[in-house]
Structure formats: C-alpha cells, structure tokens
Amino acid sequence: MPSDPFNDLEKGQGTADDLDSPTSPGTESFTVASSLRASLSRSIAGVSGVRNYVSSFKSPCFLKKQDGLRIDGAMGTTAIPKLEDFPKGFPRVSCFLDSDESFMLFKRFGIVFARLLLNKQDEIRQMEDELQGMDKMDFVGDKHEYLLSRDEDVKREPSTIPGCWSQTRPQLLEKLEKKIMEYSDLLLKANQLKTLEKPAARDYRSVLHFMENDGGAMYEREMSWIYDKEDLVSLRPGREHAWLDGMLERLLKVCRCGLVRYIFCTPETNARTDNPAIHYYDRRRIAKCVTLLITILILVLLMIPIWLLYKSSVNGTIGTTNDTIVMILSFTLIFSAALSLFTKAKRHEIVAASAGYCAVLVVFLGNIHNARS
C-alpha cells in the first residue's frame, strides 16, 4: 500500500517530489496548508523586523546623539531639556520659564478682562431693559395671558405683537441666556486669574535678568510684558514656607560650594544649563530642609522656656510670679511670630497653636509647683 505523502512529511519521511506528484492522494490539501504556513512565517518575520527597527530607536547608541541629558530608567529614558539647545528668543525663553515652577510668570490681562466684562454687562443691561419694557407693555395693554403662560407667549400671533418690538419675548430670552452664560464664564475665569498669587520678588528678578540679558534676545515690544509687574501672576503653587524657602535659596547662591551642590542639586538640575550664572536646585530637597529647620525651631522654642522654668525652680526663684508670667508670654509671642513668618497658617490656626503652646508651659509650671509643695 502506498504511503500517504502528507503523513510521511509530518514524520520527516516525505520528499518534495512526492508533493509535486499529481497522483499522490492529499497533495492538494497539503499544498494549501504549506502556503498558509509560509505566509504565516513571512508575516511573523515582518513583524519581528518592524519591532527590531523600532527598538533600534530606543537603544543607548541612538540616545547618545540627542541633545540634553538622558537618564536610564526601568522602562526607558528621561530627557532633560537644556537651555543652550534652544534658539534665542521665544524658544529659549519658553524653555527657561518651564525649567522651574518659580519662573512660570505670565500676564493676567486684568484690564482687558474688566473691559470685556463691562461690555458684556452693558449688553445684558440693554437686553434686560428691553425685556422689562415688553412685560410692561403687555401688562398695560391688558394682555396678561402672555405674562401668565409661557406656552401662550410662544404661540403668540404676529398680529398681537407691538410694532415697536424688534423680536418676540422668547427670542429675546434665548439671546439673553447665551449672553448671560458668556458673561458668567468670563466672570468666573477672571475670578480664577485674580486668585492666582503674585510672583515673589526673587522669582521676578530672576526672570527679568534672564530676559534682559543674553538669554531672551527678544524685541523690545515683545518683551514689554515683563515690566508690567502688577499684572503678572505666578503659576507656582502656594507653599507653606515661602519666606524661609527664599532665604535658603539666597543662602545657597552665596555659598555655592561642592557640598551645597551635592546636597541640593541632582543630575537633572545640573543638566539644565551650562551657564554658571543660572543655578537650579531640587525643590523637594529644599522643602525637606525647610521642614527640618522649622521642626528644630519649634523644638527650641519649646525646650528653652521649659529649661528656664526648671532652672528657676532649682534656684528657688520660681515663686517670682511676675517674671514667670513675662517669660511665658514672651515665648508665646515668639512662637506666634514664628508661625506667622515661616508658615502661611491662618489667623485662627495661629491663635489655636499659640493657646496650646501657652497651655503646655502653664501645665509644666503647675507641675513644678505641685512637686515643690
């Protein structure tokens, strides 16, 4: 009995001549199967080729040709834009403004918003006067049904509409609705812009110096917005320790030694520019340092009066009530001033914290009296 070529090929015993033989059973089916397998192999090879081609763009050798710094990560690389890689003018200024959250300063256009609001406000006033005039004419003309029923007003016959009306009441209300929505949207946006914080003096000076020197190189009329300081707003989010942050940043610029760069700078901040006059610091490290300083300050303000009260009790001078009260009130005042200066705590929060601080000192003083008695 002749063997089945298809089965022999599956077992590795068949030949190509067996497939070409027209008298071999199952030859046609096998030819179709082989064609499908060959097509599938070519498709897989094509997909693999595309995948390898795309992967080549992610290889380190390709990334080395790009500008700026690239830091390897778990899933890829991080590109750090560099100021010197951008042309002077709008491109470099845009890169500088985006390089640090403190430099995101833009015009609020408060006068323009006020003018637009006044214009839309007057348009709405005119439409409101027209609407009230329509209502008054229908009321005086004994056409109360158009005031009592919206459906009757919509189906109103043209012959009953006064000739002095340029439009019907429903048409006027439709236009008034669109106009009032535009006005309210503009009003809310103006309010949101108004609530944005003013730029800090140090941030404004940094941006101003960059634009006035070689960094900006823009035409005078197109950089005039930077001189309108009262209309500028900062996109920088409000922080609790803004004053202390600024003092620490100024101190870092004065003491820019190797240790300072090691503690407060990262490879990303160092790669932003080659200009020695521009300094970038890691905001997260500055925030941690400020938090540490405030924590130490609070501990000092708590430990010093306790130590003085304890020292007075040991020396036997704790009984002088006037001195004790003055000491407690003085340190409570210093504590309140520190909260107001170093944080953005609200008034009621400062009062509550100061009351708690004073209560701790009074309780400690009471315990000393009880121990002595």
Wavefront OBJ file of the C-alpha trace (Angstrom):
o trace
v 0.000 0.000 0.000
v 1.482 3.363 -0.938
v 2.265 5.643 1.978
v 0.495 8.950 2.499
v 2.907 11.749 1.470
v 1.342 14.186 3.920
v 1.810 11.849 6.852
v 5.344 10.966 5.717
v 6.246 14.648 5.571
v 4.830 15.164 9.033
v 7.135 12.344 10.191
v 10.097 13.658 8.205
v 9.984 10.840 5.655
v 8.437 12.578 2.636
v 10.170 14.413 -0.243
v 9.398 17.382 -2.407
v 8.831 15.097 -5.412
v 6.046 13.393 -3.543
v 4.282 16.767 -3.126
v 4.554 17.561 -6.839
v 3.108 14.195 -7.896
v -0.447 14.705 -9.112
v -1.329 11.091 -8.375
v -0.464 11.346 -4.682
v -3.584 11.491 -2.537
v -3.922 14.515 -0.313
v -1.480 16.555 -2.400
v -3.874 19.453 -2.962
v -4.708 19.756 0.734
v -1.079 19.699 1.704
v -0.190 22.394 -0.837
v -2.781 24.752 0.688
v -1.514 24.053 4.192
v 2.079 24.695 3.164
v 1.123 28.002 1.547
v -0.637 29.113 4.712
v 2.360 28.186 6.829
v 4.751 30.032 4.533
v 2.546 33.159 4.613
v 2.372 32.990 8.396
v 6.164 32.692 8.642
v 6.679 35.709 6.405
v 4.187 37.729 8.493
v 5.958 36.827 11.715
v 9.296 37.731 10.177
v 7.878 41.079 9.027
v 6.521 41.895 12.500
v 9.851 40.955 14.063
v 11.660 43.195 11.628
v 9.445 46.176 12.444
v 9.866 45.507 16.146
v 13.651 45.397 15.806
v 13.580 48.590 13.742
v 11.559 50.425 16.405
v 13.759 49.035 19.161
v 16.806 50.460 17.442
v 15.488 53.961 18.136
v 15.409 53.169 21.849
v 18.933 51.839 22.032
v 21.542 53.789 24.031
v 23.640 54.405 20.919
v 20.753 56.328 19.348
v 20.068 58.313 22.500
v 23.647 59.478 22.728
v 23.130 61.509 19.586
v 20.346 63.589 21.155
v 20.767 66.932 22.920
v 20.431 67.336 26.670
v 20.767 64.651 29.334
v 19.085 61.264 29.226
v 18.898 59.160 32.354
v 18.212 55.448 32.070
v 15.099 54.251 33.860
v 13.241 50.998 34.380
v 11.028 51.467 31.313
v 13.145 53.786 29.179
v 14.983 57.078 29.386
v 14.238 60.564 30.699
v 15.184 63.526 28.526
v 16.285 66.719 30.274
v 15.907 69.841 28.071
v 18.903 72.164 28.064
v 18.686 75.933 27.643
v 21.599 76.152 25.240
v 19.950 73.654 22.878
v 17.117 76.111 22.141
v 17.491 79.119 19.818
v 17.440 82.565 21.363
v 14.115 84.311 21.521
v 10.772 82.685 22.188
v 12.139 79.087 22.134
v 14.780 79.726 24.808
v 12.507 81.909 26.928
v 9.841 79.204 26.841
v 12.374 76.599 27.957
v 13.565 78.872 30.767
v 10.047 79.581 32.047
v 9.252 75.870 32.061
v 12.546 74.885 33.699
v 11.373 75.839 37.184
v 7.961 76.379 38.706
v 9.129 79.689 40.171
v 9.698 81.109 36.675
v 6.166 80.475 35.364
v 5.179 84.147 35.229
v 2.518 85.411 32.818
v 0.242 88.408 32.340
v -3.247 88.270 33.792
v -4.624 90.937 31.426
v -6.783 92.319 34.195
v -7.736 95.489 32.315
v -8.744 93.500 29.235
v -10.902 91.183 31.320
v -12.501 94.172 33.043
v -13.240 95.810 29.682
v -14.807 92.639 28.277
v -16.890 92.185 31.407
v -18.087 95.770 31.257
v -19.003 95.369 27.591
v -20.994 92.185 28.139
v -22.520 93.628 31.283
v -23.868 96.609 29.332
v -25.213 94.334 26.575
v -27.082 92.317 29.173
v -28.400 95.518 30.746
v -29.846 96.635 27.405
v -31.495 93.264 26.864
v -32.855 93.335 30.401
v -34.356 96.795 29.835
v -35.938 95.565 26.617
v -37.419 92.562 28.407
v -38.872 94.699 31.177
v -40.346 97.049 28.554
v -42.106 94.106 26.859
v -43.542 92.959 30.171
v -44.778 96.453 30.998
v -46.443 96.911 27.600
v -48.327 93.600 27.913
v -49.383 94.476 31.434
v -50.658 97.933 30.485
v -52.339 96.602 27.317
v -54.371 94.005 29.259
v -52.521 91.144 27.577
v -51.913 89.341 30.827
v -52.234 85.876 29.287
v -48.810 86.284 27.696
v -47.348 87.045 31.100
v -49.153 84.251 32.917
v -48.400 81.445 30.441
v -45.153 80.716 28.668
v -46.945 78.466 26.192
v -49.308 81.283 25.198
v -46.357 83.613 24.766
v -44.592 81.138 22.482
v -47.742 80.611 20.333
v -48.482 84.309 20.185
v -49.922 85.567 16.902
v -47.783 88.086 14.991
v -50.747 90.472 14.835
v -50.751 90.812 18.623
v -47.061 91.749 18.799
v -46.483 95.514 19.071
v -44.713 97.042 16.103
v -42.000 98.605 18.233
v -40.729 95.163 19.209
v -37.719 94.036 17.158
v -38.219 90.441 18.281
v -40.523 88.301 20.358
v -40.054 87.715 24.038
v -38.955 84.036 23.634
v -36.367 85.100 21.064
v -35.079 87.767 23.403
v -34.867 85.302 26.298
v -32.904 82.864 24.140
v -30.361 85.533 23.224
v -30.247 86.725 26.818
v -29.467 83.207 28.023
v -26.485 82.874 25.673
v -25.208 86.297 26.621
v -25.528 85.694 30.371
v -23.702 82.354 30.071
v -20.842 84.021 28.211
v -20.729 86.706 30.871
v -20.725 84.222 33.761
v -17.964 82.096 32.182
v -15.827 85.170 31.638
v -16.541 86.369 35.170
v -15.501 83.055 36.726
v -12.327 82.906 34.658
v -11.435 86.436 35.688
v -12.012 85.446 39.303
v -9.750 82.412 38.935
v -6.984 84.531 37.441
v -7.426 87.070 40.225
v -6.882 84.413 42.883
v -3.506 83.413 41.441
v -0.610 84.579 43.566
v 1.664 87.438 42.684
v 5.224 86.439 41.810
v 7.765 86.636 44.580
v 10.322 89.422 44.230
v 13.225 86.976 43.853
v 11.402 84.994 41.132
v 10.519 88.169 39.232
v 14.119 89.361 39.360
v 15.363 86.003 38.068
v 13.071 86.086 35.037
v 13.741 89.787 34.430
v 17.517 89.324 34.487
v 17.322 86.373 32.120
v 15.198 88.257 29.579
v 17.203 91.474 29.772
v 20.493 89.688 29.251
v 21.602 87.349 26.519
v 19.042 84.697 27.395
v 16.000 86.420 25.950
v 17.236 88.430 22.969
v 13.641 89.343 22.106
v 12.385 92.540 20.521
v 11.627 95.297 22.979
v 7.928 95.481 22.180
v 7.510 91.724 22.606
v 9.222 91.534 25.985
v 7.489 94.602 27.404
v 5.084 92.352 29.340
v 7.807 91.504 31.853
v 7.866 95.131 33.051
v 4.137 95.118 33.871
v 4.796 93.606 37.284
v 1.425 94.492 38.807
v -0.387 92.467 36.149
v 1.817 89.380 36.402
v 0.712 86.191 38.120
v 2.659 83.095 39.056
v 1.568 79.550 38.278
v 3.709 78.348 41.141
v 1.518 76.590 43.727
v 1.346 78.204 47.143
v 3.790 76.789 49.652
v 3.793 76.936 53.426
v 7.347 78.179 53.909
v 7.784 80.681 51.088
v 9.832 83.209 53.091
v 12.143 80.615 54.575
v 12.492 78.950 51.168
v 13.593 82.230 49.635
v 16.106 82.892 52.392
v 17.526 79.391 51.983
v 17.795 79.805 48.196
v 19.643 83.113 48.580
v 21.989 81.472 51.053
v 22.632 78.612 48.630
v 23.525 81.041 45.842
v 26.052 82.780 48.099
v 27.549 79.529 49.394
v 27.637 77.576 46.139
v 30.337 75.100 47.070
v 30.731 71.447 46.207
v 28.904 70.306 49.345
v 25.921 72.538 48.595
v 25.681 71.234 45.023
v 25.938 67.670 46.273
v 23.113 68.126 48.793
v 20.686 70.341 46.894
v 21.423 69.556 43.231
v 20.656 66.470 41.184
v 21.939 65.282 37.798
v 18.700 66.584 36.286
v 19.132 70.115 37.677
v 22.814 70.230 36.717
v 21.980 69.251 33.141
v 19.517 72.092 32.543
v 22.168 74.640 31.594
v 25.896 75.261 31.242
v 25.544 78.920 32.196
v 27.366 79.482 35.518
v 25.115 82.452 36.307
v 21.962 80.286 36.383
v 21.515 77.965 39.346
v 18.903 75.220 39.661
v 18.125 73.392 42.889
v 15.921 70.426 43.589
v 12.700 71.758 45.101
v 11.977 68.580 47.020
v 15.321 68.720 48.803
v 14.826 72.377 49.674
v 11.347 71.594 51.043
v 12.767 68.794 53.213
v 15.492 71.098 54.514
v 12.947 73.808 55.350
v 10.746 71.281 57.150
v 13.749 70.165 59.181
v 14.621 73.753 60.095
v 11.074 74.530 61.224
v 10.953 71.334 63.286
v 14.201 72.287 65.009
v 12.877 75.817 65.620
v 9.703 74.501 67.241
v 11.685 72.159 69.471
v 13.982 75.011 70.511
v 11.044 77.284 71.299
v 9.560 74.504 73.412
v 12.683 73.366 75.225
v 14.202 76.752 76.128
v 11.281 78.053 78.270
v 10.891 74.631 79.897
v 14.583 74.615 80.764
v 14.393 78.173 82.131
v 11.379 77.302 84.260
v 13.107 74.211 85.559
v 16.270 76.186 86.275
v 14.247 78.765 88.185
v 12.607 76.043 90.251
v 16.010 74.584 91.149
v 17.367 78.002 92.150
v 14.245 78.738 94.170
v 13.229 81.775 92.100
v 10.144 80.196 90.578
v 7.997 81.968 93.107
v 8.528 85.353 91.479
v 5.212 85.338 89.644
v 5.792 88.436 87.532
v 8.992 87.093 85.981
v 7.372 83.723 85.287
v 4.358 85.266 83.590
v 6.549 87.576 81.489
v 8.677 84.618 80.441
v 5.659 82.546 79.360
v 4.038 85.430 77.469
v 7.313 86.365 75.756
v 7.930 82.869 74.422
v 4.289 82.563 73.383
v 4.673 85.792 71.406
v 7.881 84.492 69.773
v 6.105 81.242 68.891
v 3.203 83.135 67.291
v 5.595 85.355 65.329
v 7.466 82.271 64.051
v 4.218 80.715 62.825
v 3.221 83.935 61.068
v 6.629 84.446 59.476
v 7.633 80.933 58.460
v 4.262 79.447 57.548
v 1.037 80.513 55.866
v -1.156 79.469 58.755
v -4.485 81.270 59.018
v -5.288 83.556 61.888
v -7.464 81.123 63.802
v -4.814 78.418 63.343
v -2.149 80.699 64.813
v -4.388 81.547 67.764
v -5.138 77.873 68.428
v -1.473 76.850 68.177
v -0.362 79.715 70.448
v -3.007 78.822 73.018
v -1.817 75.208 73.010
v 1.817 76.291 73.361
v 0.983 78.570 76.281
v -1.084 75.801 77.905
v 1.895 73.416 77.774
v 4.093 75.928 79.588
v 1.417 76.677 82.190
v 0.854 72.954 82.848
v 4.596 72.431 83.254
v 4.735 75.371 85.655
v 1.835 73.928 87.652
v 3.537 70.557 87.896
v 6.667 72.228 89.273
v 4.619 73.955 91.978
v 2.932 70.682 92.901
v 6.259 68.879 93.073
v 7.711 71.508 95.389
v 4.691 71.573 97.656
l 1 2 3 4 5 6 7 8 9 10 11 12 13 14 15 16 17 18 19 20 21 22 23 24 25 26 27 28 29 30 31 32 33 34 35 36 37 38 39 40 41 42 43 44 45 46 47 48 49 50 51 52 53 54 55 56 57 58 59 60 61 62 63 64 65 66 67 68 69 70 71 72 73 74 75 76 77 78 79 80 81 82 83 84 85 86 87 88 89 90 91 92 93 94 95 96 97 98 99 100 101 102 103 104 105 106 107 108 109 110 111 112 113 114 115 116 117 118 119 120 121 122 123 124 125 126 127 128 129 130 131 132 133 134 135 136 137 138 139 140 141 142 143 144 145 146 147 148 149 150 151 152 153 154 155 156 157 158 159 160 161 162 163 164 165 166 167 168 169 170 171 172 173 174 175 176 177 178 179 180 181 182 183 184 185 186 187 188 189 190 191 192 193 194 195 196 197 198 199 200 201 202 203 204 205 206 207 208 209 210 211 212 213 214 215 216 217 218 219 220 221 222 223 224 225 226 227 228 229 230 231 232 233 234 235 236 237 238 239 240 241 242 243 244 245 246 247 248 249 250 251 252 253 254 255 256 257 258 259 260 261 262 263 264 265 266 267 268 269 270 271 272 273 274 275 276 277 278 279 280 281 282 283 284 285 286 287 288 289 290 291 292 293 294 295 296 297 298 299 300 301 302 303 304 305 306 307 308 309 310 311 312 313 314 315 316 317 318 319 320 321 322 323 324 325 326 327 328 329 330 331 332 333 334 335 336 337 338 339 340 341 342 343 344 345 346 347 348 349 350 351 352 353 354 355 356 357 358 359 360 361 362 363 364 365 366 367 368 369 370 371 372 373
